[in-house]
Amino acid sequence: MSPREYDESDARIRPSRTTRRRTKDRPSHLDSITAFVTTVDRGRTTCVTDDGTVVTAMKARELGPKSVVVGDLVEIVGDVTGVEGSLARIVTVNERTNSLSRTVDDAARVERTIVANIDQLLIVVASANPEPRRGLIDRFLVSAFHESITPIIVVTKVDVSPIPDFIKEYEALGVRIFSTSSKTSARKEDIATLLNILDEKISVLVGHSG
């Protein structure tokens, strides 16, 4: 039996998946409103608009891998009423003035941005139990100065032990030192002062883990 000869009628051409031409044009979102990101949790983002409305939103696909973090100013569209069950879309992450990041692995090869647009960094340490670590404070200060963030060192438990001398040395760098204790007679005044420091500022508190 001789082998069969093939011709062009045997060829099958797979039809195109779509006849619609793709476009690189993106919607302008002229109706978007600006909001401030307060929480990010498993793909859902809580935002607060200029009029105080709390809106739940998710990142639009067009943003790609760009992350949304606490402190971001974003543009949102869709259902921005803030009613229960509503969901808006984040279509733009506005330019950040600064940001802080941390490593995501022990090898310190990859860093992830965790917060943005910070006014001041409060470095909270105890005067004793546990003892404050100079190296940790130095790292926080370097990060703050590098990102043009105002650093403030908050020393607690001053009723247990006075402020260590090495912490006082940071005042020469223009760093404000604020001390307090929950067991002193000036506790109410200390809280009032601290609230005044935080008022109208985007603040990040850092310190010893645990």
Buried (B, 14 or more C-beta within 10 A) or exposed (E): EEEEEEEEEEEEEEEEEEEEEEEEEEEEBEEBBEBBBEEBEEEEBBBBBEEEBEBBBBBBEEBEEEEBBBBBBBBBBBBBEBEEEEEBBBBBBEEBBBBBBEEEEEEEEEEEBBBBBBBBBBBBBBBBEEEBEEEBBEEBBEBBBEBEBBBBBBBBBBBEBEBBEEBEEBEEEEBBBBBBBEEEEEEEEBEEEBEEBBEEEBBBEBBEEE
